[in-house]
């Protein structure tokens, strides 16, 4: 993902850059008109520099790279001019400087002594910071309330964290292209996207560095299907990771981006995969396992190993996933299809048959059926037992017509184990009598 260094923008400059330009100026890359509009504003040089920087970002987002470069260059020029003026200071006499330094030194010494005094008399175990996307109903204590209430300040990062409701207004304009037409209300669909971005909130607080910025930006670019930029940014974020939790999350996100980079949906609704991208995905998930584990990580690894033809590793990972979360239905279907590929038909049947007790959603069933159809598409006629399993999945959904068609096709095929074709005939006969 491309790395854009964050710059602090004042509220004034933000409103200027958002309201000053018609959309057609941005989309057409008309830098001269935009520059004239900004120069007419009576605003300080430092805010004007920020405004040109933000203008460049908007041109870049609209793929007007030449106009973006001009705006960024203007921002740098204004920043240099501002720095030169800021360096001009009023001469202060030597005695005044000495007096100022003595005063400042005395204040600092007093504060240090006070802090050491309070810290010594009121020892306290540090409190772990709980990072959450939910708003606190009681509100946060002020700095001074924390001081006098606990005996010394709480050691933690003072940076503000956001939940979906707080994040939405900031993302409406800057990430509008991710969601289509701008909406004033936070819809359920967008809320879910923001919650996925903020899954970091379930992890411990990031103490320093821009790791959460890289992770959040990477997920945003992933949602926009900007896979190369997402990979670049997430890889950059690895350099700033300070805990195993951060490394696990970043590597797991990398694995997901690599997988969807190699996922190609065909007109018939089935998928084909770039195995090099799948291999990179598996390697990233394996790296994530060095720093932590969760059932979804093992479930994704099980599917990746299956696509690479490593069916034993696929089965092992799927079983591990289900041991941690038995109702993870996609991992159960991954287990079944890998056992089917190995020719372990009894185990494959057991895996698929056990789905019903975990009440899969319709889209979970459809995902499993698509996997079997993709297997048939890649290896025509080589895995007839896939039709028996498809019939089973259709029956579990109550789709009797499709189940009958799948089983009729299965009994008409050559198959090495007569037991299963006999079972399919019994099932067909039972359907006729019901």
Secondary structure, DSSP 8 states (H G I E B T S, - for coil): ----------HHHHHHHHHSS-HHHHHHT-HHHHHHHHHTS---HHHHHHHHHHHHHHHHHTT-HHHHHHHHHHHHHHHHHHHHHHT------HHHHHHHHHHHHHHHHHHHHHHHHHHHHS----------SS--SS----HHHHHHHHSS---S-------HHHHHHHHHHHTHHHHSS--SS--HHHHHHHHHHGGGGGS----SSSHHHHHHHHHHHHHTT-HHHHHHHHHHHHTT--SHHHHHHHHHHHHHHHHHHSEEE-TTS-EEE-HHHHHHHHHHHHHHHTT---HHHHHHHHHHHHHTT-HHHHHHHHHHHHHH-TT-HHHHHHHHHHHHHHT-HHHHHHHHHGGGGG---HHHHHHHHHHHHHHHHHSTTT-THHHHHHHHHHHHHT-HHHHHHHHHHHHTS--S-HHHHHHHHHHHHHHHH-
